[in-house]
């Protein structure tokens, strides 16, 4: 097989919910969309789609309260 005929594995999109501490010190719970692979491999900051605000956001994984919970997979 050459590079053109090989198919790249598809990323699995899912929704998640996470609570974290914002820069101002207040907690926030965010429902967001990303790929399972990206969330699993992430360290530090991760760029996600905020489902409720309909905007791209950066989530600082170092300020998580608890863990990231998958809603769909």
mmCIF file of the N, C-alpha and C atoms, coordinates in Angstrom:
data_MODEL
# 
_entry.id   MODEL 
# 
loop_
_atom_site.group_PDB 
_atom_site.id 
_atom_site.type_symbol 
_atom_site.label_atom_id 
_atom_site.label_alt_id 
_atom_site.label_comp_id 
_atom_site.label_asym_id 
_atom_site.label_entity_id 
_atom_site.label_seq_id 
_atom_site.pdbx_PDB_ins_code 
_atom_site.Cartn_x 
_atom_site.Cartn_y 
_atom_site.Cartn_z 
_atom_site.occupancy 
_atom_site.B_iso_or_equiv 
_atom_site.pdbx_formal_charge 
_atom_site.auth_seq_id 
_atom_site.auth_comp_id 
_atom_site.auth_asym_id 
_atom_site.auth_atom_id 
_atom_site.pdbx_PDB_model_num 
ATOM 1   N N  . UNK A 1 1  ? 0.842   -1.190 0.000  1.00 0.00 ? 1  UNK A N  1 
ATOM 2   C CA . UNK A 1 1  ? 0.000   0.000  0.000  1.00 0.00 ? 1  UNK A CA 1 
ATOM 3   C C  . UNK A 1 1  ? 0.875   1.236  0.000  1.00 0.00 ? 1  UNK A C  1 
ATOM 4   N N  . UNK A 1 2  ? 0.496   2.189  -0.804 1.00 0.00 ? 2  UNK A N  1 
ATOM 5   C CA . UNK A 1 2  ? 1.244   3.438  -0.770 1.00 0.00 ? 2  UNK A CA 1 
ATOM 6   C C  . UNK A 1 2  ? 0.516   4.445  0.128  1.00 0.00 ? 2  UNK A C  1 
ATOM 7   N N  . UNK A 1 3  ? 1.122   5.610  0.314  1.00 0.00 ? 3  UNK A N  1 
ATOM 8   C CA . UNK A 1 3  ? 0.573   6.619  1.222  1.00 0.00 ? 3  UNK A CA 1 
ATOM 9   C C  . UNK A 1 3  ? -0.796  7.116  0.779  1.00 0.00 ? 3  UNK A C  1 
ATOM 10  N N  . UNK A 1 4  ? -1.062  7.122  -0.519 1.00 0.00 ? 4  UNK A N  1 
ATOM 11  C CA . UNK A 1 4  ? -2.339  7.626  -1.010 1.00 0.00 ? 4  UNK A CA 1 
ATOM 12  C C  . UNK A 1 4  ? -3.484  6.656  -0.750 1.00 0.00 ? 4  UNK A C  1 
ATOM 13  N N  . UNK A 1 5  ? -3.211  5.366  -0.749 1.00 0.00 ? 5  UNK A N  1 
ATOM 14  C CA . UNK A 1 5  ? -4.284  4.399  -0.560 1.00 0.00 ? 5  UNK A CA 1 
ATOM 15  C C  . UNK A 1 5  ? -4.490  4.032  0.905  1.00 0.00 ? 5  UNK A C  1 
ATOM 16  N N  . UNK A 1 6  ? -3.565  4.372  1.761  1.00 0.00 ? 6  UNK A N  1 
ATOM 17  C CA . UNK A 1 6  ? -3.746  4.104  3.181  1.00 0.00 ? 6  UNK A CA 1 
ATOM 18  C C  . UNK A 1 6  ? -4.712  5.127  3.758  1.00 0.00 ? 6  UNK A C  1 
ATOM 19  N N  . UNK A 1 7  ? -5.648  4.652  4.534  1.00 0.00 ? 7  UNK A N  1 
ATOM 20  C CA . UNK A 1 7  ? -6.580  5.592  5.151  1.00 0.00 ? 7  UNK A CA 1 
ATOM 21  C C  . UNK A 1 7  ? -6.114  5.917  6.564  1.00 0.00 ? 7  UNK A C  1 
ATOM 22  N N  . UNK A 1 8  ? -6.222  7.185  6.895  1.00 0.00 ? 8  UNK A N  1 
ATOM 23  C CA . UNK A 1 8  ? -5.868  7.643  8.235  1.00 0.00 ? 8  UNK A CA 1 
ATOM 24  C C  . UNK A 1 8  ? -6.991  7.231  9.185  1.00 0.00 ? 8  UNK A C  1 
ATOM 25  N N  . UNK A 1 9  ? -6.653  6.733  10.375 1.00 0.00 ? 9  UNK A N  1 
ATOM 26  C CA . UNK A 1 9  ? -7.715  6.368  11.312 1.00 0.00 ? 9  UNK A CA 1 
ATOM 27  C C  . UNK A 1 9  ? -8.579  7.584  11.640 1.00 0.00 ? 9  UNK A C  1 
ATOM 28  N N  . UNK A 1 10 ? -9.892  7.377  11.689 1.00 0.00 ? 10 UNK A N  1 
ATOM 29  C CA . UNK A 1 10 ? -10.802 8.476  11.993 1.00 0.00 ? 10 UNK A CA 1 
ATOM 30  C C  . UNK A 1 10 ? -10.753 8.793  13.481 1.00 0.00 ? 10 UNK A C  1 
ATOM 31  N N  . UNK A 1 11 ? -10.811 10.083 13.778 1.00 0.00 ? 11 UNK A N  1 
ATOM 32  C CA . UNK A 1 11 ? -10.895 10.515 15.165 1.00 0.00 ? 11 UNK A CA 1 
ATOM 33  C C  . UNK A 1 11 ? -12.335 10.356 15.635 1.00 0.00 ? 11 UNK A C  1 
ATOM 34  N N  . UNK A 1 12 ? -12.496 9.971  16.884 1.00 0.00 ? 12 UNK A N  1 
ATOM 35  C CA . UNK A 1 12 ? -13.816 9.776  17.441 1.00 0.00 ? 12 UNK A CA 1 
ATOM 36  C C  . UNK A 1 12 ? -14.230 11.024 18.208 1.00 0.00 ? 12 UNK A C  1 
ATOM 37  N N  . UNK A 1 13 ? -15.215 11.743 17.677 1.00 0.00 ? 13 UNK A N  1 
ATOM 38  C CA . UNK A 1 13 ? -15.693 12.961 18.335 1.00 0.00 ? 13 UNK A CA 1 
ATOM 39  C C  . UNK A 1 13 ? -16.638 12.599 19.463 1.00 0.00 ? 13 UNK A C  1 
ATOM 40  N N  . UNK A 1 14 ? -16.578 13.389 20.539 1.00 0.00 ? 14 UNK A N  1 
ATOM 41  C CA . UNK A 1 14 ? -17.429 13.138 21.688 1.00 0.00 ? 14 UNK A CA 1 
ATOM 42  C C  . UNK A 1 14 ? -17.638 14.428 22.470 1.00 0.00 ? 14 UNK A C  1 
ATOM 43  N N  . UNK A 1 15 ? -18.627 14.412 23.361 1.00 0.00 ? 15 UNK A N  1 
ATOM 44  C CA . UNK A 1 15 ? -18.853 15.522 24.271 1.00 0.00 ? 15 UNK A CA 1 
ATOM 45  C C  . UNK A 1 15 ? -18.392 15.110 25.658 1.00 0.00 ? 15 UNK A C  1 
ATOM 46  N N  . UNK A 1 16 ? -17.888 16.096 26.377 1.00 0.00 ? 16 UNK A N  1 
ATOM 47  C CA . UNK A 1 16 ? -17.370 15.892 27.718 1.00 0.00 ? 16 UNK A CA 1 
ATOM 48  C C  . UNK A 1 16 ? -17.862 17.010 28.616 1.00 0.00 ? 16 UNK A C  1 
ATOM 49  N N  . UNK A 1 17 ? -17.736 16.810 29.918 1.00 0.00 ? 17 UNK A N  1 
ATOM 50  C CA . UNK A 1 17 ? -17.988 17.876 30.884 1.00 0.00 ? 17 UNK A CA 1 
ATOM 51  C C  . UNK A 1 17 ? -16.822 17.876 31.871 1.00 0.00 ? 17 UNK A C  1 
ATOM 52  N N  . UNK A 1 18 ? -16.392 19.078 32.230 1.00 0.00 ? 18 UNK A N  1 
ATOM 53  C CA . UNK A 1 18 ? -15.281 19.209 33.177 1.00 0.00 ? 18 UNK A CA 1 
ATOM 54  C C  . UNK A 1 18 ? -15.484 20.468 34.003 1.00 0.00 ? 18 UNK A C  1 
ATOM 55  N N  . UNK A 1 19 ? -15.070 20.407 35.255 1.00 0.00 ? 19 UNK A N  1 
ATOM 56  C CA . UNK A 1 19 ? -15.065 21.574 36.121 1.00 0.00 ? 19 UNK A CA 1 
ATOM 57  C C  . UNK A 1 19 ? -13.621 21.965 36.339 1.00 0.00 ? 19 UNK A C  1 
ATOM 58  N N  . UNK A 1 20 ? -13.357 23.264 36.250 1.00 0.00 ? 20 UNK A N  1 
ATOM 59  C CA . UNK A 1 20 ? -11.998 23.762 36.409 1.00 0.00 ? 20 UNK A CA 1 
ATOM 60  C C  . UNK A 1 20 ? -12.052 25.118 37.094 1.00 0.00 ? 20 UNK A C  1 
ATOM 61  N N  . UNK A 1 21 ? -10.902 25.606 37.514 1.00 0.00 ? 21 UNK A N  1 
ATOM 62  C CA . UNK A 1 21 ? -10.793 26.915 38.141 1.00 0.00 ? 21 UNK A CA 1 
ATOM 63  C C  . UNK A 1 21 ? -10.348 27.915 37.089 1.00 0.00 ? 21 UNK A C  1 
ATOM 64  N N  . UNK A 1 22 ? -11.155 28.959 36.894 1.00 0.00 ? 22 UNK A N  1 
ATOM 65  C CA . UNK A 1 22 ? -10.832 29.992 35.905 1.00 0.00 ? 22 UNK A CA 1 
ATOM 66  C C  . UNK A 1 22 ? -9.674  30.857 36.403 1.00 0.00 ? 22 UNK A C  1 
ATOM 67  N N  . UNK A 1 23 ? -9.149  31.685 35.526 1.00 0.00 ? 23 UNK A N  1 
ATOM 68  C CA . UNK A 1 23 ? -8.021  32.561 35.865 1.00 0.00 ? 23 UNK A CA 1 
ATOM 69  C C  . UNK A 1 23 ? -8.359  33.502 37.014 1.00 0.00 ? 23 UNK A C  1 
ATOM 70  N N  . UNK A 1 24 ? -9.648  33.874 37.152 1.00 0.00 ? 24 UNK A N  1 
ATOM 71  C CA . UNK A 1 24 ? -10.036 34.782 38.240 1.00 0.00 ? 24 UNK A CA 1 
ATOM 72  C C  . UNK A 1 24 ? -10.259 34.049 39.565 1.00 0.00 ? 24 UNK A C  1 
ATOM 73  N N  . UNK A 1 25 ? -10.065 32.728 39.569 1.00 0.00 ? 25 UNK A N  1 
ATOM 74  C CA . UNK A 1 25 ? -10.185 31.937 40.790 1.00 0.00 ? 25 UNK A CA 1 
ATOM 75  C C  . UNK A 1 25 ? -11.550 31.305 41.006 1.00 0.00 ? 25 UNK A C  1 
ATOM 76  N N  . UNK A 1 26 ? -12.512 31.604 40.155 1.00 0.00 ? 26 UNK A N  1 
ATOM 77  C CA . UNK A 1 26 ? -13.847 31.024 40.310 1.00 0.00 ? 26 UNK A CA 1 
ATOM 78  C C  . UNK A 1 26 ? -13.947 29.709 39.539 1.00 0.00 ? 26 UNK A C  1 
ATOM 79  N N  . UNK A 1 27 ? -14.768 28.790 40.052 1.00 0.00 ? 27 UNK A N  1 
ATOM 80  C CA . UNK A 1 27 ? -14.940 27.516 39.345 1.00 0.00 ? 27 UNK A CA 1 
ATOM 81  C C  . UNK A 1 27 ? -15.907 27.657 38.176 1.00 0.00 ? 27 UNK A C  1 
ATOM 82  N N  . UNK A 1 28 ? -15.725 26.826 37.171 1.00 0.00 ? 28 UNK A N  1 
ATOM 83  C CA . UNK A 1 28 ? -16.632 26.807 36.023 1.00 0.00 ? 28 UNK A CA 1 
ATOM 84  C C  . UNK A 1 28 ? -16.767 25.365 35.540 1.00 0.00 ? 28 UNK A C  1 
ATOM 85  N N  . UNK A 1 29 ? -17.995 24.973 35.249 1.00 0.00 ? 29 UNK A N  1 
ATOM 86  C CA . UNK A 1 29 ? -18.254 23.670 34.646 1.00 0.00 ? 29 UNK A CA 1 
ATOM 87  C C  . UNK A 1 29 ? -18.579 23.922 33.181 1.00 0.00 ? 29 UNK A C  1 
ATOM 88  N N  . UNK A 1 30 ? -17.856 23.242 32.313 1.00 0.00 ? 30 UNK A N  1 
ATOM 89  C CA . UNK A 1 30 ? -18.014 23.458 30.877 1.00 0.00 ? 30 UNK A CA 1 
ATOM 90  C C  . UNK A 1 30 ? -18.329 22.139 30.180 1.00 0.00 ? 30 UNK A C  1 
ATOM 91  N N  . UNK A 1 31 ? -19.318 22.180 29.297 1.00 0.00 ? 31 UNK A N  1 
ATOM 92  C CA . UNK A 1 31 ? -19.615 21.064 28.403 1.00 0.00 ? 31 UNK A CA 1 
ATOM 93  C C  . UNK A 1 31 ? -18.911 21.377 27.095 1.00 0.00 ? 31 UNK A C  1 
ATOM 94  N N  . UNK A 1 32 ? -18.073 20.470 26.638 1.00 0.00 ? 32 UNK A N  1 
ATOM 95  C CA . UNK A 1 32 ? -17.292 20.745 25.441 1.00 0.00 ? 32 UNK A CA 1 
ATOM 96  C C  . UNK A 1 32 ? -17.196 19.532 24.537 1.00 0.00 ? 32 UNK A C  1 
ATOM 97  N N  . UNK A 1 33 ? -16.851 19.807 23.276 1.00 0.00 ? 33 UNK A N  1 
ATOM 98  C CA . UNK A 1 33 ? -16.666 18.755 22.285 1.00 0.00 ? 33 UNK A CA 1 
ATOM 99  C C  . UNK A 1 33 ? -15.201 18.717 21.869 1.00 0.00 ? 33 UNK A C  1 
ATOM 100 N N  . UNK A 1 34 ? -14.713 17.528 21.664 1.00 0.00 ? 34 UNK A N  1 
ATOM 101 C CA . UNK A 1 34 ? -13.350 17.314 21.194 1.00 0.00 ? 34 UNK A CA 1 
ATOM 102 C C  . UNK A 1 34 ? -13.281 15.866 20.709 1.00 0.00 ? 34 UNK A C  1 
ATOM 103 N N  . UNK A 1 35 ? -12.095 15.414 20.391 1.00 0.00 ? 35 UNK A N  1 
ATOM 104 C CA . UNK A 1 35 ? -11.952 14.005 20.047 1.00 0.00 ? 35 UNK A CA 1 
ATOM 105 C C  . UNK A 1 35 ? -11.453 13.259 21.276 1.00 0.00 ? 35 UNK A C  1 
ATOM 106 N N  . UNK A 1 36 ? -11.823 12.009 21.360 1.00 0.00 ? 36 UNK A N  1 
ATOM 107 C CA . UNK A 1 36 ? -11.388 11.178 22.482 1.00 0.00 ? 36 UNK A CA 1 
ATOM 108 C C  . UNK A 1 36 ? -9.871  11.109 22.520 1.00 0.00 ? 36 UNK A C  1 
ATOM 109 N N  . UNK A 1 37 ? -9.260  10.990 21.341 1.00 0.00 ? 37 UNK A N  1 
ATOM 110 C CA . UNK A 1 37 ? -7.803  10.881 21.264 1.00 0.00 ? 37 UNK A CA 1 
ATOM 111 C C  . UNK A 1 37 ? -7.118  12.150 21.783 1.00 0.00 ? 37 UNK A C  1 
ATOM 112 N N  . UNK A 1 38 ? -7.641  13.308 21.418 1.00 0.00 ? 38 UNK A N  1 
ATOM 113 C CA . UNK A 1 38 ? -7.046  14.573 21.845 1.00 0.00 ? 38 UNK A CA 1 
ATOM 114 C C  . UNK A 1 38 ? -7.142  14.748 23.362 1.00 0.00 ? 38 UNK A C  1 
ATOM 115 N N  . UNK A 1 39 ? -8.307  14.426 23.925 1.00 0.00 ? 39 UNK A N  1 
ATOM 116 C CA . UNK A 1 39 ? -8.497  14.566 25.371 1.00 0.00 ? 39 UNK A CA 1 
ATOM 117 C C  . UNK A 1 39 ? -7.603  13.581 26.115 1.00 0.00 ? 39 UNK A C  1 
ATOM 118 N N  . UNK A 1 40 ? -7.516  12.363 25.629 1.00 0.00 ? 40 UNK A N  1 
ATOM 119 C CA . UNK A 1 40 ? -6.710  11.339 26.299 1.00 0.00 ? 40 UNK A CA 1 
ATOM 120 C C  . UNK A 1 40 ? -5.223  11.672 26.292 1.00 0.00 ? 40 UNK A C  1 
ATOM 121 N N  . UNK A 1 41 ? -4.749  12.326 25.238 1.00 0.00 ? 41 UNK A N  1 
ATOM 122 C CA . UNK A 1 41 ? -3.319  12.614 25.113 1.00 0.00 ? 41 UNK A CA 1 
ATOM 123 C C  . UNK A 1 41 ? -2.939  14.001 25.641 1.00 0.00 ? 41 UNK A C  1 
ATOM 124 N N  . UNK A 1 42 ? -3.908  14.789 26.041 1.00 0.00 ? 42 UNK A N  1 
ATOM 125 C CA . UNK A 1 42 ? -3.655  16.190 26.391 1.00 0.00 ? 42 UNK A CA 1 
ATOM 126 C C  . UNK A 1 42 ? -2.911  16.342 27.714 1.00 0.00 ? 42 UNK A C  1 
ATOM 127 N N  . UNK A 1 43 ? -2.063  17.351 27.734 1.00 0.00 ? 43 UNK A N  1 
ATOM 128 C CA . UNK A 1 43 ? -1.408  17.806 28.956 1.00 0.00 ? 43 UNK A CA 1 
ATOM 129 C C  . UNK A 1 43 ? -1.373  19.318 28.905 1.00 0.00 ? 43 UNK A C  1 
ATOM 130 N N  . UNK A 1 44 ? -1.422  19.953 30.037 1.00 0.00 ? 44 UNK A N  1 
ATOM 131 C CA . UNK A 1 44 ? -1.368  21.421 30.069 1.00 0.00 ? 44 UNK A CA 1 
ATOM 132 C C  . UNK A 1 44 ? -2.649  22.039 29.561 1.00 0.00 ? 44 UNK A C  1 
ATOM 133 N N  . UNK A 1 45 ? -2.585  22.691 28.406 1.00 0.00 ? 45 UNK A N  1 
ATOM 134 C CA . UNK A 1 45 ? -3.743  23.360 27.817 1.00 0.00 ? 45 UNK A CA 1 
ATOM 135 C C  . UNK A 1 45 ? -4.270  22.553 26.631 1.00 0.00 ? 45 UNK A C  1 
ATOM 136 N N  . UNK A 1 46 ? -5.598  22.557 26.474 1.00 0.00 ? 46 UNK A N  1 
ATOM 137 C CA . UNK A 1 46 ? -6.220  21.893 25.339 1.00 0.00 ? 46 UNK A CA 1 
ATOM 138 C C  . UNK A 1 46 ? -7.269  22.843 24.745 1.00 0.00 ? 46 UNK A C  1 
ATOM 139 N N  . UNK A 1 47 ? -7.316  22.905 23.430 1.00 0.00 ? 47 UNK A N  1 
ATOM 140 C CA . UNK A 1 47 ? -8.310  23.720 22.743 1.00 0.00 ? 47 UNK A CA 1 
ATOM 141 C C  . UNK A 1 47 ? -9.525  22.848 22.465 1.00 0.00 ? 47 UNK A C  1 
ATOM 142 N N  . UNK A 1 48 ? -10.708 23.343 22.868 1.00 0.00 ? 48 UNK A N  1 
ATOM 143 C CA . UNK A 1 48 ? -11.942 22.576 22.729 1.00 0.00 ? 48 UNK A CA 1 
ATOM 144 C C  . UNK A 1 48 ? -13.057 23.479 22.202 1.00 0.00 ? 48 UNK A C  1 
ATOM 145 N N  . UNK A 1 49 ? -14.174 22.880 21.821 1.00 0.00 ? 49 UNK A N  1 
ATOM 146 C CA . UNK A 1 49 ? -15.350 23.618 21.395 1.00 0.00 ? 49 UNK A CA 1 
ATOM 147 C C  . UNK A 1 49 ? -16.336 23.644 22.558 1.00 0.00 ? 49 UNK A C  1 
ATOM 148 N N  . UNK A 1 50 ? -16.615 24.841 23.099 1.00 0.00 ? 50 UNK A N  1 
ATOM 149 C CA . UNK A 1 50 ? -17.575 25.016 24.186 1.00 0.00 ? 50 UNK A CA 1 
ATOM 150 C C  . UNK A 1 50 ? -18.971 24.894 23.579 1.00 0.00 ? 50 UNK A C  1 
ATOM 151 N N  . UNK A 1 51 ? -19.686 23.845 23.939 1.00 0.00 ? 51 UNK A N  1 
ATOM 152 C CA . UNK A 1 51 ? -20.986 23.536 23.346 1.00 0.00 ? 51 UNK A CA 1 
ATOM 153 C C  . UNK A 1 51 ? -22.027 24.598 23.714 1.00 0.00 ? 51 UNK A C  1 
ATOM 154 N N  . UNK A 1 52 ? -22.019 25.067 24.950 1.00 0.00 ? 52 UNK A N  1 
ATOM 155 C CA . UNK A 1 52 ? -23.031 26.022 25.399 1.00 0.00 ? 52 UNK A CA 1 
ATOM 156 C C  . UNK A 1 52 ? -22.786 27.440 24.887 1.00 0.00 ? 52 UNK A C  1 
ATOM 157 N N  . UNK A 1 53 ? -21.522 27.877 24.865 1.00 0.00 ? 53 UNK A N  1 
ATOM 158 C CA . UNK A 1 53 ? -21.199 29.232 24.398 1.00 0.00 ? 53 UNK A CA 1 
ATOM 159 C C  . UNK A 1 53 ? -20.941 29.280 22.899 1.00 0.00 ? 53 UNK A C  1 
ATOM 160 N N  . UNK A 1 54 ? -20.889 28.102 22.271 1.00 0.00 ? 54 UNK A N  1 
ATOM 161 C CA . UNK A 1 54 ? -20.675 27.972 20.831 1.00 0.00 ? 54 UNK A CA 1 
ATOM 162 C C  . UNK A 1 54 ? -19.432 28.729 20.382 1.00 0.00 ? 54 UNK A C  1 
ATOM 163 N N  . UNK A 1 55 ? -18.326 28.403 21.037 1.00 0.00 ? 55 UNK A N  1 
ATOM 164 C CA . UNK A 1 55 ? -17.066 29.100 20.775 1.00 0.00 ? 55 UNK A CA 1 
ATOM 165 C C  . UNK A 1 55 ? -15.892 28.197 21.129 1.00 0.00 ? 55 UNK A C  1 
ATOM 166 N N  . UNK A 1 56 ? -14.756 28.508 20.543 1.00 0.00 ? 56 UNK A N  1 
ATOM 167 C CA . UNK A 1 56 ? -13.526 27.789 20.868 1.00 0.00 ? 56 UNK A CA 1 
ATOM 168 C C  . UNK A 1 56 ? -13.006 28.320 22.200 1.00 0.00 ? 56 UNK A C  1 
ATOM 169 N N  . UNK A 1 57 ? -12.599 27.413 23.071 1.00 0.00 ? 57 UNK A N  1 
ATOM 170 C CA . UNK A 1 57 ? -12.061 27.786 24.379 1.00 0.00 ? 57 UNK A CA 1 
ATOM 171 C C  . UNK A 1 57 ? -10.789 26.997 24.650 1.00 0.00 ? 57 UNK A C  1 
ATOM 172 N N  . UNK A 1 58 ? -9.983  27.515 25.562 1.00 0.00 ? 58 UNK A N  1 
ATOM 173 C CA . UNK A 1 58 ? -8.784  26.802 26.010 1.00 0.00 ? 58 UNK A CA 1 
ATOM 174 C C  . UNK A 1 58 ? -9.051  26.324 27.433 1.00 0.00 ? 58 UNK A C  1 
ATOM 175 N N  . UNK A 1 59 ? -8.830  25.046 27.659 1.00 0.00 ? 59 UNK A N  1 
ATOM 176 C CA . UNK A 1 59 ? -9.050  24.432 28.958 1.00 0.00 ? 59 UNK A CA 1 
ATOM 177 C C  . UNK A 1 59 ? -7.699  24.086 29.563 1.00 0.00 ? 59 UNK A C  1 
ATOM 178 N N  . UNK A 1 60 ? -7.418  24.652 30.729 1.00 0.00 ? 60 UNK A N  1 
ATOM 179 C CA . UNK A 1 60 ? -6.166  24.381 31.427 1.00 0.00 ? 60 UNK A CA 1 
ATOM 180 C C  . UNK A 1 60 ? -6.357  23.133 32.285 1.00 0.00 ? 60 UNK A C  1 
ATOM 181 N N  . UNK A 1 61 ? -5.773  22.046 31.869 1.00 0.00 ? 61 UNK A N  1 
ATOM 182 C CA . UNK A 1 61 ? -5.942  20.777 32.571 1.00 0.00 ? 61 UNK A CA 1 
ATOM 183 C C  . UNK A 1 61 ? -5.292  20.784 33.949 1.00 0.00 ? 61 UNK A C  1 
ATOM 184 N N  . UNK A 1 62 ? -4.380  21.709 34.191 1.00 0.00 ? 62 UNK A N  1 
ATOM 185 C CA . UNK A 1 62 ? -3.734  21.802 35.499 1.00 0.00 ? 62 UNK A CA 1 
ATOM 186 C C  . UNK A 1 62 ? -4.669  22.363 36.562 1.00 0.00 ? 62 UNK A C  1 
ATOM 187 N N  . UNK A 1 63 ? -5.810  22.939 36.151 1.00 0.00 ? 63 UNK A N  1 
ATOM 188 C CA . UNK A 1 63 ? -6.761  23.510 37.117 1.00 0.00 ? 63 UNK A CA 1 
ATOM 189 C C  . UNK A 1 63 ? -8.048  22.700 37.217 1.00 0.00 ? 63 UNK A C  1 
ATOM 190 N N  . UNK A 1 64 ? -8.033  21.480 36.711 1.00 0.00 ? 64 UNK A N  1 
ATOM 191 C CA . UNK A 1 64 ? -9.225  20.631 36.788 1.00 0.00 ? 64 UNK A CA 1 
ATOM 192 C C  . UNK A 1 64 ? -9.608  20.356 38.232 1.00 0.00 ? 64 UNK A C  1 
ATOM 193 N N  . UNK A 1 65 ? -10.915 20.326 38.473 1.00 0.00 ? 65 UNK A N  1 
ATOM 194 C CA . UNK A 1 65 ? -11.462 19.897 39.751 1.00 0.00 ? 65 UNK A CA 1 
ATOM 195 C C  . UNK A 1 65 ? -12.110 18.551 39.463 1.00 0.00 ? 65 UNK A C  1 
ATOM 196 N N  . UNK A 1 66 ? -11.524 17.491 39.932 1.00 0.00 ? 66 UNK A N  1 
ATOM 197 C CA . UNK A 1 66 ? -12.031 16.159 39.609 1.00 0.00 ? 66 UNK A CA 1 
ATOM 198 C C  . UNK A 1 66 ? -11.456 15.681 38.284 1.00 0.00 ? 66 UNK A C  1 
ATOM 199 N N  . UNK A 1 67 ? -12.323 15.121 37.455 1.00 0.00 ? 67 UNK A N  1 
ATOM 200 C CA . UNK A 1 67 ? -11.853 14.568 36.182 1.00 0.00 ? 67 UNK A CA 1 
ATOM 201 C C  . UNK A 1 67 ? -12.779 14.965 35.048 1.00 0.00 ? 67 UNK A C  1 
ATOM 202 N N  . UNK A 1 68 ? -12.347 14.719 33.834 1.00 0.00 ? 68 UNK A N  1 
ATOM 203 C CA . UNK A 1 68 ? -13.160 14.957 32.652 1.00 0.00 ? 68 UNK A CA 1 
ATOM 204 C C  . UNK A 1 68 ? -14.109 13.779 32.481 1.00 0.00 ? 68 UNK A C  1 
ATOM 205 N N  . UNK A 1 69 ? -15.391 14.063 32.340 1.00 0.00 ? 69 UNK A N  1 
ATOM 206 C CA . UNK A 1 69 ? -16.398 13.027 32.234 1.00 0.00 ? 69 UNK A CA 1 
ATOM 207 C C  . UNK A 1 69 ? -16.949 12.984 30.813 1.00 0.00 ? 69 UNK A C  1 
ATOM 208 N N  . UNK A 1 70 ? -16.851 11.842 30.145 1.00 0.00 ? 70 UNK A N  1 
ATOM 209 C CA . UNK A 1 70 ? -17.421 11.738 28.788 1.00 0.00 ? 70 UNK A CA 1 
ATOM 210 C C  . UNK A 1 70 ? -18.944 11.654 28.859 1.00 0.00 ? 70 UNK A C  1 
ATOM 211 N N  . UNK A 1 71 ? -19.617 12.409 27.978 1.00 0.00 ? 71 UNK A N  1 
ATOM 212 C CA . UNK A 1 71 ? -21.070 12.373 27.892 1.00 0.00 ? 71 UNK A CA 1 
ATOM 213 C C  . UNK A 1 71 ? -21.526 11.505 26.732 1.00 0.00 ? 71 UNK A C  1 
ATOM 214 N N  . UNK A 1 72 ? -20.756 11.557 25.627 1.00 0.00 ? 72 UNK A N  1 
ATOM 215 C CA . UNK A 1 72 ? -21.061 10.733 24.459 1.00 0.00 ? 72 UNK A CA 1 
ATOM 216 C C  . UNK A 1 72 ? -19.761 10.142 23.947 1.00 0.00 ? 72 UNK A C  1 
ATOM 217 N N  . UNK A 1 73 ? -19.872 9.059  23.269 1.00 0.00 ? 73 UNK A N  1 
ATOM 218 C CA . UNK A 1 73 ? -18.688 8.450  22.657 1.00 0.00 ? 73 UNK A CA 1 
ATOM 219 C C  . UNK A 1 73 ? -19.077 7.663  21.433 1.00 0.00 ? 73 UNK A C  1 
# 
